[in-house]
Structures are given as C-alpha cells and as structure tokens.
C-alpha cells in the first residue's frame, strides 16, 4: 500500500501518524471508541424492546421491526453522501455534525406520539448516524501510523459492538419495568454522553486535506469498484450475512417469550451479551485471514454461522444460547474479514469502497431484518432460522465461486512468474 509522508507541524520531519503508547494515540482511540458507542447504542436501542413496542402500539412483529429497519435503511442511504461531506469538511467535523444531529432526531423518536411519526424520526436518525461508519475508518487510516491501523480499527469496532450491546441490554429491562420510551430515552442519554466524550477527546486532524470531488469523479470512483469481482462478492457478504444476523436478533425475543421458554423481556435481553463474542472473534479472524487467506477463513466462519443458527431450533435454552454464541462470534469474524477485504481491494477509492460495503451491509439489515418477521408470522421461528441459514448459504456459495475462479488462479499466477494469467 502506498504511504504518504507528511511533515511534522513544528520539526519539519515526516510524521506518519499517531503511534501507540502516546497520549494523542490514546485520546484518538478512546474518542473513536465513544463515537462507536454513541452511534450504535442509538441505532439498535429499539431491538430489545420490540415485543413491548408491538404490544403497546398494537403492531405485528414485522411492523415493530420496521423501527430498526427504518434507521438502518436511512443509514444505508446516507453513507455514500457522508463520505463526500467528510472529504470537504474533514472527518471529525462531519462526524460531529452526524452525531449531534442524530441525537436530536433520537429525542424526536423517543417522544413522538404515533408509530408513523416515530418511524419518520428513526429514518432521519439513521441518515444522520451514517456519518460515523462512513468516515471513521478513513479518519483512522489518515491519522494513525500505518503499523497501528489494525489495532486502532479493532478499537473502533469494539466501540460499535459495545454500543450495540448497551442499546439492547440497557433499554429492554428499563422498558419492561417502566415503559419502552423510558428505555430508549436512557440509551439516548448514554449516547449523548458518549458523543461529548468523542468531541472533547479526539485530537484535531493533522493529515487531512480537503478535496472537492465532482459528481463525475464520484460516480467514476464508485463504478470502478463495482467492476471488481472481489469487491462485489464482499459487498454481497455484508448484505446477506448482516441481513440474517439482524433478523435473528430482531425476532429471537418473540420466540423466547413464548412456549416452551416463557422468558420475560428483561431476561431475554441478557442474550444480547452474546455480542461480546465480537470483541474476541473480530481481531482473531483478522489474524487468521492474514495467515490463511481471507476467502478460506470467510468460508469457515460462514459454515459456523449456519451451524450456530440451526442449533437455536433445539427447544432447550442452553442449546439455544450455545448456538447464539457460535452464530454471533462467527458473524463478527466474517464481518471483520469481509469489510477489511473490501477496503484492501478497493480500486476506485477506499472511502467509496467502504461506503459501498456499508450501503449493502445496512440495506441487508433493513430488508432481511424486516423479512425475517414475515417468515416468523407464517412459519414460526423455524421460518426465520431457515431464511437466515439460506442467506448464509448463498454468501458461502459466492465466496467459494470467488475462490475457485478468481483467487486461486491469481495465487497460481504469482507462484508461476512466467504465467500470463492475471
């Protein structure tokens, strides 16, 4: 990868970015960690509350799930525009606007009187939140020393995992004890506090140079990436795997509050602690991908996802928990590999490739996260599980075809210098 060198502001010597064990590096990592918390706590706070929301607003399971899908489809629609806003204003200023605006829309979603108005505010909240996932990785790549980018990316992902976990685990018991609006309100307060930490801690950018991309260049950057077989398969991975993942967490609560489990919502919300698997499997999968090639690791992890979700069909709470842990850990590992590959293989602009991945990722979350409820209504939990397994099987097939027809020939060409194949 080409590395740009920038002169230090005072010494005139080259400065390659913040390095670990320095105060500025720690501030940047902690600040971006809180940005992840602020974003994903808001994004998924209704998920653990869906059974309560459905009962209070007299909505079906699939209708209630629209409160999650609305925000993720808004985010999906906004990630590419936010990448160009960040190119002009700077990563931190754009992320600041993103988080503050999202918090304001979050207040509207919490206080709105009717389902339709809540849905509108959730769409706007998701669009505002799109600035963080669209720009965080570009911010890290610019401001962190190249040898520390992997560590710093893992810190941001850990913040997103913890944020998503807090949004679910905090909101659900408060919602059950008081009211679902109170649960969302408390999570919003945590998001505001996290946003303040991001604003105060994150150091000013030193490498950023504003750019003004014309619409023609922007379209060219996007279409160049879309001509890559590798990138298209990675975008597909994000859509299919994330879609199944969100469907499982949207509707598992509806399954567990019924026979034979009969669990209260507050107890069901504790299953979201399985999210912590992502803090271990994401860096582990990245290391394995470096050692054994991303395509192979991605296929193994997708197989583990299928195995894990099928285990949740067993009518035993401990087996369901085991299946959920395997499924969740494998998903976060697969997401880490696919998103990393989407950035590394970018051909028309890394920020645009990352945004395309996020677009597909959150589109899958919105569409299949809602569609899982249709399967639940007509076929029960078995229908949602089989839909999720089917999506993972499609993703596995795409990766296998990529390996056979693209990756393996390239490996062979590298090993045979006289070969004329690309």
C-alpha positions as CSV (number, residue, x, y, z in Angstrom):
1,X,0.0,0.0,0.0
2,X,1.3,3.4,-0.9
3,X,2.1,5.5,2.2
4,X,2.1,9.3,2.1
5,X,4.5,11.2,4.3
6,X,3.6,14.5,5.9
7,X,5.9,17.0,7.6
8,X,5.5,17.5,11.3
9,X,4.0,20.9,12.2
10,X,6.9,22.0,14.3
11,X,10.0,20.0,13.5
12,X,9.6,19.7,9.7
13,X,10.3,16.0,10.0
14,X,8.0,13.4,8.4
15,X,5.0,12.4,10.5
16,X,3.3,9.1,9.7
17,X,0.6,9.3,12.3
18,X,-0.2,8.8,15.9
19,X,1.7,5.8,17.4
20,X,0.7,3.5,20.3
21,X,1.6,4.4,23.9
22,X,1.4,8.1,23.2
23,X,-1.2,10.4,24.8
24,X,-2.5,11.6,21.4
25,X,-3.0,8.0,20.2
26,X,-4.9,7.1,23.4
27,X,-7.1,10.1,23.0
28,X,-7.9,9.2,19.4
29,X,-8.7,5.6,20.3
30,X,-10.9,6.5,23.2
31,X,-12.6,9.2,21.3
32,X,-13.5,7.0,18.4
33,X,-14.5,4.2,20.8
34,X,-17.1,6.6,22.2
35,X,-18.2,7.6,18.7
36,X,-18.9,3.9,18.0
37,X,-20.9,3.7,21.3
38,X,-22.9,6.8,20.6
39,X,-23.8,5.6,17.1
40,X,-24.8,2.0,17.6
41,X,-26.4,2.4,21.0
42,X,-29.0,4.7,19.3
43,X,-29.2,2.6,16.2
44,X,-30.3,-0.6,17.9
45,X,-31.9,0.5,21.1
46,X,-35.5,-0.5,20.0
47,X,-34.4,-4.0,19.1
48,X,-34.7,-5.5,22.6
49,X,-37.9,-3.6,23.1
50,X,-39.7,-4.9,20.0
51,X,-42.2,-7.2,21.9
52,X,-43.1,-4.3,24.2
53,X,-43.4,-1.8,21.4
54,X,-45.6,-4.3,19.4
55,X,-47.9,-4.7,22.4
56,X,-48.1,-1.0,23.3
57,X,-48.7,0.2,19.7
58,X,-50.8,-2.8,18.6
59,X,-48.3,-3.7,15.9
60,X,-47.3,-7.1,14.5
61,X,-43.7,-8.4,14.9
62,X,-42.7,-7.4,11.4
63,X,-44.3,-3.9,11.8
64,X,-42.4,-3.3,15.1
65,X,-39.2,-4.4,13.4
66,X,-39.5,-1.5,11.0
67,X,-38.3,0.7,13.8
68,X,-34.9,-1.0,13.4
69,X,-35.1,-1.3,9.7
70,X,-36.1,2.3,9.2
71,X,-32.9,3.6,10.9
72,X,-30.6,1.1,9.1
73,X,-32.1,1.9,5.7
74,X,-31.6,5.6,6.4
75,X,-28.0,4.9,7.4
76,X,-27.5,2.8,4.2
77,X,-28.8,5.6,2.0
78,X,-26.6,8.2,3.7
79,X,-23.1,6.5,4.0
80,X,-22.0,7.4,0.4
81,X,-23.1,11.1,0.7
82,X,-21.4,11.3,4.1
83,X,-18.1,10.1,2.6
84,X,-18.1,13.1,0.3
85,X,-19.1,15.5,3.1
86,X,-16.1,14.2,5.0
87,X,-13.9,14.8,2.0
88,X,-14.8,18.5,2.1
89,X,-15.3,19.4,5.7
90,X,-12.9,17.0,7.4
91,X,-13.6,13.6,9.1
92,X,-14.1,14.9,12.7
93,X,-16.2,17.9,11.8
94,X,-18.5,15.8,9.6
95,X,-18.7,13.1,12.3
96,X,-19.5,15.7,14.9
97,X,-22.4,17.0,12.8
98,X,-23.5,13.4,12.3
99,X,-23.7,12.5,16.0
100,X,-25.3,15.8,17.2
101,X,-28.0,15.7,14.5
102,X,-28.7,12.0,15.3
103,X,-29.2,12.8,19.0
104,X,-31.7,15.5,18.2
105,X,-33.7,13.1,15.9
106,X,-33.4,10.5,18.6
107,X,-35.2,12.8,21.0
108,X,-38.0,13.1,18.4
109,X,-38.2,9.3,18.0
110,X,-38.5,8.8,21.8
111,X,-41.2,11.4,22.3
112,X,-43.2,11.0,19.0
113,X,-46.9,10.1,19.7
114,X,-47.7,7.7,16.9
115,X,-46.0,4.8,15.2
116,X,-45.8,6.6,11.8
117,X,-44.1,9.7,13.3
118,X,-41.7,7.5,15.3
119,X,-40.8,5.7,12.0
120,X,-40.1,9.0,10.3
121,X,-37.7,10.1,13.1
122,X,-36.0,6.8,13.0
123,X,-35.3,7.2,9.3
124,X,-33.8,10.6,9.9
125,X,-31.8,9.4,12.9
126,X,-30.3,6.6,10.7
127,X,-29.4,9.1,8.0
128,X,-27.7,11.3,10.5
129,X,-25.8,8.4,12.0
130,X,-24.4,7.3,8.6
131,X,-21.6,9.8,9.0
132,X,-19.8,7.7,11.7
133,X,-19.4,4.4,9.9
134,X,-18.8,6.2,6.6
135,X,-15.9,8.2,7.9
136,X,-14.4,6.5,11.0
137,X,-12.1,4.1,9.1
138,X,-10.9,6.9,6.7
139,X,-10.2,9.0,9.8
140,X,-8.1,6.2,11.3
141,X,-6.2,5.5,8.1
142,X,-5.2,9.2,7.9
143,X,-4.3,9.9,11.5
144,X,-2.8,6.6,12.8
145,X,0.6,5.2,12.0
146,X,0.3,2.5,9.3
147,X,1.6,-0.2,11.6
148,X,-1.1,0.6,14.1
149,X,-4.2,0.8,11.8
150,X,-5.2,-2.8,12.6
151,X,-5.2,-2.2,16.3
152,X,-7.0,1.1,16.0
153,X,-9.7,-0.3,13.7
154,X,-10.3,-3.1,16.3
155,X,-10.8,-0.4,19.0
156,X,-13.4,1.3,16.9
157,X,-15.2,-2.0,16.1
158,X,-15.1,-2.8,19.9
159,X,-16.9,0.5,20.5
160,X,-19.6,-0.3,17.9
161,X,-20.1,-3.8,19.5
162,X,-20.3,-2.3,23.0
163,X,-22.7,0.4,21.8
164,X,-25.0,-2.1,20.1
165,X,-24.9,-4.2,23.2
166,X,-25.7,-1.3,25.6
167,X,-28.5,-0.1,23.4
168,X,-30.2,-3.5,23.7
169,X,-29.3,-4.6,27.3
170,X,-30.0,-1.2,28.9
171,X,-33.2,-0.4,27.1
172,X,-35.0,-3.7,27.5
173,X,-35.1,-4.1,31.3
174,X,-35.9,-0.4,31.8
175,X,-38.6,-0.6,29.2
176,X,-40.1,-3.6,30.9
177,X,-40.0,-2.1,34.4
178,X,-41.2,1.4,33.4
179,X,-42.0,2.0,29.7
180,X,-40.3,1.3,26.4
181,X,-40.0,5.0,25.8
182,X,-38.0,5.4,29.0
183,X,-35.7,2.6,27.9
184,X,-35.0,4.4,24.6
185,X,-34.6,7.7,26.5
186,X,-31.9,6.3,28.9
187,X,-30.0,4.9,26.0
188,X,-30.2,8.2,24.2
189,X,-28.7,9.9,27.3
190,X,-25.8,7.4,27.2
191,X,-25.3,8.2,23.5
192,X,-25.2,12.0,24.2
193,X,-22.6,11.4,27.0
194,X,-20.6,9.3,24.6
195,X,-20.8,12.0,21.9
196,X,-19.5,14.6,24.3
197,X,-16.5,12.3,25.1
198,X,-15.8,12.0,21.4
199,X,-15.9,15.8,20.9
200,X,-13.6,16.5,23.9
201,X,-11.1,13.7,23.5
202,X,-10.4,13.3,19.8
203,X,-7.4,15.3,18.6
204,X,-7.6,17.7,15.6
205,X,-6.7,16.1,12.3
206,X,-3.1,16.6,11.1
207,X,-3.1,14.9,7.7
208,X,-6.5,15.8,6.3
209,X,-6.5,17.7,3.1
210,X,-9.9,18.9,1.8
211,X,-11.0,17.7,-1.6
212,X,-13.9,18.6,-3.8
213,X,-14.9,15.7,-6.0
214,X,-17.1,16.4,-8.9
215,X,-20.2,14.2,-9.4
216,X,-18.5,12.7,-12.4
217,X,-15.4,11.7,-10.4
218,X,-17.6,10.4,-7.6
219,X,-19.6,8.2,-9.9
220,X,-16.3,7.0,-11.6
221,X,-14.9,6.0,-8.2
222,X,-18.0,4.0,-7.3
223,X,-18.4,2.3,-10.7
224,X,-14.7,1.3,-10.8
225,X,-15.2,-0.6,-7.5
226,X,-18.4,-2.2,-8.8
227,X,-16.4,-3.7,-11.7
228,X,-14.3,-5.8,-9.3
229,X,-15.5,-9.4,-8.8
230,X,-13.8,-9.5,-5.4
231,X,-15.5,-6.3,-4.2
232,X,-18.9,-7.3,-5.4
233,X,-18.7,-10.6,-3.5
234,X,-17.6,-8.7,-0.4
235,X,-20.5,-6.3,-0.7
236,X,-22.8,-9.3,-1.1
237,X,-21.3,-10.9,2.0
238,X,-22.2,-7.8,4.0
239,X,-25.7,-7.7,2.7
240,X,-26.6,-11.4,3.2
241,X,-24.8,-12.1,6.5
242,X,-25.9,-8.9,8.2
243,X,-29.4,-9.3,7.0
244,X,-29.7,-12.7,8.6
245,X,-27.9,-11.5,11.8
246,X,-30.3,-8.7,12.4
247,X,-33.3,-10.9,11.7
248,X,-32.2,-13.3,14.4
249,X,-31.7,-10.6,17.0
250,X,-35.0,-8.9,15.9
251,X,-37.2,-11.9,16.4
252,X,-35.4,-14.2,18.9
253,X,-37.2,-12.3,21.7
254,X,-40.6,-13.2,20.2
255,X,-39.6,-16.8,20.2
256,X,-38.3,-16.9,23.7
257,X,-41.2,-15.2,25.4
258,X,-43.4,-18.0,24.2
259,X,-43.6,-21.8,24.9
260,X,-41.6,-23.7,25.9
261,X,-39.3,-20.9,27.3
262,X,-41.8,-18.3,28.7
263,X,-38.9,-15.8,29.5
264,X,-39.6,-12.2,30.5
265,X,-38.2,-9.5,28.1
266,X,-35.6,-8.4,30.7
267,X,-34.1,-11.9,30.8
268,X,-34.3,-12.3,27.0
269,X,-32.3,-9.0,26.7
270,X,-29.4,-10.7,28.5
271,X,-28.9,-12.9,25.5
272,X,-27.6,-9.8,23.7
273,X,-24.5,-10.3,25.8
274,X,-23.5,-12.8,23.1
275,X,-22.4,-9.6,21.3
276,X,-19.3,-9.7,23.4
277,X,-18.1,-12.6,21.3
278,X,-17.4,-10.0,18.6
279,X,-14.7,-8.3,20.7
280,X,-12.7,-11.6,20.6
281,X,-13.6,-13.0,17.2
282,X,-13.1,-9.8,15.1
283,X,-9.3,-9.4,15.7
284,X,-8.9,-13.2,15.8
285,X,-10.5,-13.6,12.4
286,X,-8.4,-10.8,11.0
287,X,-5.2,-12.5,12.1
288,X,-6.4,-15.8,10.6
289,X,-7.2,-14.1,7.3
290,X,-3.6,-12.7,7.1
291,X,-2.2,-16.2,7.8
292,X,-4.6,-18.5,5.8
293,X,-6.1,-16.1,3.2
294,X,-9.4,-14.2,3.7
295,X,-11.5,-16.4,1.3
296,X,-10.8,-19.6,3.3
297,X,-11.4,-18.0,6.7
298,X,-14.6,-16.4,5.4
299,X,-16.0,-19.8,4.2
300,X,-15.2,-21.5,7.5
301,X,-16.8,-18.7,9.5
302,X,-20.0,-18.8,7.3
303,X,-20.3,-22.5,7.9
304,X,-20.1,-21.8,11.6
305,X,-22.8,-19.2,11.3
306,X,-25.1,-21.8,9.7
307,X,-24.3,-24.4,12.4
308,X,-25.0,-21.9,15.1
309,X,-28.3,-20.7,13.9
310,X,-29.6,-24.3,13.3
311,X,-28.8,-25.1,16.9
312,X,-31.3,-22.5,18.0
313,X,-34.1,-24.8,16.7
314,X,-33.5,-27.2,19.6
315,X,-36.1,-26.5,22.3
316,X,-33.5,-26.2,25.1
317,X,-32.4,-22.8,26.4
318,X,-28.8,-23.9,26.9
319,X,-28.5,-25.2,23.4
320,X,-30.1,-22.0,22.0
321,X,-27.5,-20.0,24.0
322,X,-24.7,-22.1,22.6
323,X,-26.0,-21.7,19.0
324,X,-26.4,-18.0,19.5
325,X,-22.8,-17.6,20.8
326,X,-21.4,-19.6,17.8
327,X,-23.6,-17.7,15.4
328,X,-22.7,-14.3,16.8
329,X,-19.0,-14.9,17.1
330,X,-18.8,-16.3,13.6
331,X,-20.7,-13.3,12.2
332,X,-18.5,-10.7,13.7
333,X,-15.4,-12.6,12.5
334,X,-16.9,-12.8,9.0
335,X,-17.8,-9.1,9.0
336,X,-14.3,-8.2,10.1
337,X,-12.7,-10.2,7.2
338,X,-15.2,-9.0,4.5
339,X,-15.1,-5.4,5.5
340,X,-11.3,-5.5,5.7
341,X,-11.0,-7.1,2.3
342,X,-13.5,-4.6,0.8
343,X,-11.1,-1.8,1.9
344,X,-7.8,-3.5,0.9
345,X,-9.1,-4.5,-2.6
346,X,-10.5,-1.1,-3.4
347,X,-9.8,0.0,-6.9
348,X,-11.7,3.3,-7.2
349,X,-11.2,4.9,-3.9
350,X,-11.0,3.3,-0.4
351,X,-13.6,5.6,1.2
352,X,-16.1,4.9,-1.6
353,X,-15.4,1.1,-1.4
354,X,-16.0,1.2,2.4
355,X,-19.2,3.2,1.8
356,X,-20.5,0.7,-0.8
357,X,-19.8,-2.1,1.7
358,X,-21.8,-0.2,4.4
359,X,-24.6,0.5,1.9
360,X,-25.0,-3.2,1.2
361,X,-24.5,-4.1,4.8
362,X,-27.2,-1.9,6.2
363,X,-29.5,-2.5,3.2
364,X,-29.4,-6.2,4.1
365,X,-30.0,-5.3,7.7
366,X,-33.1,-3.3,6.7
367,X,-34.6,-5.6,4.2
368,X,-33.9,-9.0,5.7
369,X,-34.2,-7.8,9.2
370,X,-37.8,-7.0,8.3
371,X,-38.4,-10.0,6.1
372,X,-37.5,-12.3,9.0
373,X,-40.7,-11.1,10.7
374,X,-42.8,-12.3,7.7
375,X,-41.2,-15.7,8.0
376,X,-41.9,-15.7,11.7
377,X,-45.5,-14.8,11.3
378,X,-46.2,-17.5,8.7
379,X,-43.7,-20.3,9.7
380,X,-42.7,-19.5,13.2
381,X,-39.1,-19.4,14.5
382,X,-38.2,-22.2,12.1
383,X,-39.0,-20.0,9.2
384,X,-36.7,-17.1,10.4
385,X,-33.9,-19.6,11.1
386,X,-34.2,-21.2,7.7
387,X,-34.3,-17.8,6.0
388,X,-31.1,-16.9,7.8
389,X,-29.4,-20.1,7.0
390,X,-30.3,-19.7,3.4
391,X,-28.8,-16.3,3.2
392,X,-25.6,-17.6,4.8
393,X,-25.5,-20.5,2.3
394,X,-25.8,-18.0,-0.6
395,X,-22.9,-16.0,0.9
396,X,-20.9,-19.2,1.2
397,X,-21.5,-20.2,-2.4
398,X,-20.5,-16.7,-3.6
399,X,-17.2,-16.9,-1.7
400,X,-16.5,-20.4,-2.9
401,X,-17.0,-19.4,-6.5
402,X,-14.8,-16.3,-6.0
403,X,-12.1,-18.6,-4.6
404,X,-12.3,-21.1,-7.5
405,X,-12.5,-18.7,-10.4
406,X,-10.6,-15.6,-9.1
407,X,-8.5,-16.1,-6.0
408,X,-6.9,-19.5,-6.8
409,X,-5.9,-18.5,-10.4
410,X,-4.2,-15.3,-9.0
411,X,-2.4,-17.4,-6.4
412,X,-1.2,-19.8,-9.2
413,X,-0.1,-16.9,-11.4
414,X,2.0,-15.4,-8.6
415,X,3.6,-18.8,-8.0
416,X,4.3,-19.2,-11.7
417,X,6.2,-16.0,-12.7
418,X,6.1,-16.9,-16.4
419,X,2.4,-17.4,-16.4
420,X,0.5,-14.8,-18.5
421,X,-2.7,-15.1,-16.5
422,X,-3.7,-12.2,-14.3
